[in-house]
Amino acid sequence: MTRAAHNAPYTILVVEDFEDSRFMMRRLLEMCGYKVIEAINGREAIEKAQRESPDLILMDLSLPVIDGLEATRQMRQQPDLQRIPIIAVSAHDVRDFQAEALAAGCDYYIAKPVDFDQLESLLQRLLPPH
């Protein structure tokens, strides 16, 4: 049966290396009814995406081990991960970073600090109600 048939919450992979940011994002998303899994670097993000098949990925771009751009490129090369929406999250609010994120395979780009109302609106567009 599909996830919708069970009315299970959508799963969001939050990729963020700063614990405080990860904690805040997880709490806000869980309060909205999402299931949250976490990764602290690009390599872990790829592994968890392969294993967990999240419905959406929030990808910080400045990450240790493998940065968010390279992690996104690698995910987009894998058939099972190609259709998962990836939202780039970055403290760099400049067009160059946005263009680079979209070129790497991110679907959307939001700047830090994250405007949670804007993020929630975007999530509702990308993850329609069950």
C-alpha positions as CSV (number, residue, x, y, z in Angstrom):
1,M,0.0,0.0,0.0
2,T,1.1,3.5,-0.5
3,R,2.1,5.9,2.2
4,A,-1.0,8.0,1.5
5,A,-3.2,4.9,2.1
6,H,-1.8,4.7,5.6
7,N,-1.9,8.4,6.1
8,A,1.8,8.3,7.3
9,P,3.6,11.5,7.6
10,Y,6.0,12.7,4.9
11,T,9.7,12.0,5.7
12,I,12.1,14.9,5.4
13,L,15.9,14.5,5.5
14,V,17.5,17.5,7.1
15,V,21.2,17.8,6.1
16,E,22.9,20.3,8.4
17,D,26.2,20.2,10.2
18,F,25.3,22.6,13.0
19,E,23.5,20.8,15.8
20,D,21.5,23.8,17.0
21,S,20.2,24.5,13.5
22,R,19.4,20.8,13.0
23,F,17.6,20.7,16.3
24,M,15.5,23.8,15.5
25,M,14.6,22.6,12.1
26,R,13.7,19.1,13.4
27,R,11.4,20.6,16.1
28,L,9.6,22.9,13.7
29,L,9.1,20.2,11.1
30,E,7.9,17.7,13.7
31,M,5.4,20.3,15.0
32,C,4.0,20.4,11.5
33,G,3.6,16.7,11.4
34,Y,6.6,15.6,9.4
35,K,8.9,12.7,10.2
36,V,12.5,14.0,10.3
37,I,15.8,12.1,9.7
38,E,19.1,13.9,9.9
39,A,22.6,13.9,8.4
40,I,25.6,16.0,9.4
41,N,27.6,15.9,6.2
42,G,27.2,15.2,2.5
43,R,28.4,11.6,2.6
44,E,25.9,10.7,5.4
45,A,23.2,12.5,3.4
46,I,23.7,10.3,0.4
47,E,23.8,7.2,2.5
48,K,20.6,8.1,4.4
49,A,18.8,9.1,1.2
50,Q,19.6,5.8,-0.3
51,R,18.6,3.8,2.8
52,E,15.5,5.9,3.9
53,S,14.1,7.2,0.6
54,P,12.8,10.5,2.1
55,D,10.0,12.4,0.5
56,L,12.1,15.6,0.5
57,I,15.6,16.8,1.4
58,L,16.7,20.1,3.0
59,M,20.3,20.4,2.0
60,D,22.7,22.8,3.6
61,L,25.3,23.7,1.0
62,S,28.3,24.3,3.4
63,L,29.0,20.8,4.8
64,P,32.0,18.8,5.9
65,V,33.3,15.7,4.1
66,I,31.2,16.3,0.9
67,D,29.6,19.7,0.5
68,G,25.9,20.0,-0.3
69,L,26.4,20.8,-4.0
70,E,28.5,17.6,-4.6
71,A,26.1,15.5,-2.5
72,T,23.2,16.8,-4.6
73,R,25.1,16.0,-7.9
74,Q,25.8,12.5,-6.7
75,M,22.2,11.9,-5.6
76,R,20.9,13.1,-9.0
77,Q,23.0,10.5,-10.7
78,Q,21.1,7.7,-8.8
79,P,17.8,6.7,-10.4
80,D,16.2,6.0,-7.0
81,L,17.0,9.6,-5.8
82,Q,16.4,11.6,-8.9
83,R,12.8,12.5,-8.2
84,I,13.2,13.5,-4.6
85,P,12.8,17.3,-4.3
86,I,15.9,18.9,-2.8
87,I,15.8,22.4,-1.3
88,A,19.1,24.0,-1.0
89,V,19.6,25.9,2.3
90,S,22.4,28.4,2.5
91,A,23.6,31.5,4.4
92,H,24.8,32.8,1.1
93,D,21.9,34.8,-0.3
94,V,23.5,35.7,-3.6
95,R,22.5,34.8,-7.1
96,D,25.7,32.9,-7.9
97,F,25.1,30.4,-5.1
98,Q,21.4,30.1,-6.1
99,A,22.4,29.4,-9.7
100,E,25.1,26.9,-8.7
101,A,22.6,25.1,-6.4
102,L,20.0,24.8,-9.2
103,A,22.7,23.7,-11.7
104,A,23.8,21.0,-9.2
105,G,20.2,19.6,-9.2
106,C,18.5,21.4,-6.3
107,D,14.9,22.2,-7.1
108,Y,14.6,25.3,-4.9
109,Y,16.9,27.6,-2.9
110,I,16.1,29.3,0.4
111,A,18.4,31.5,2.4
112,K,19.4,31.3,6.1
113,P,18.1,32.3,8.5
114,V,15.2,30.2,7.2
115,D,11.8,31.9,7.1
116,F,9.8,29.0,8.4
117,D,6.5,30.3,7.0
118,Q,8.2,30.5,3.5
119,L,9.6,27.0,4.0
120,E,6.2,25.6,5.2
121,S,4.5,27.1,2.2
122,L,7.1,25.5,-0.1
123,L,6.7,22.1,1.6
124,Q,2.9,22.3,1.2
125,R,3.4,22.9,-2.5
126,L,5.9,20.1,-2.9
127,L,4.2,17.6,-0.6
128,P,0.5,17.7,-1.2
129,P,-1.9,16.6,1.6
130,H,-2.4,12.8,1.8
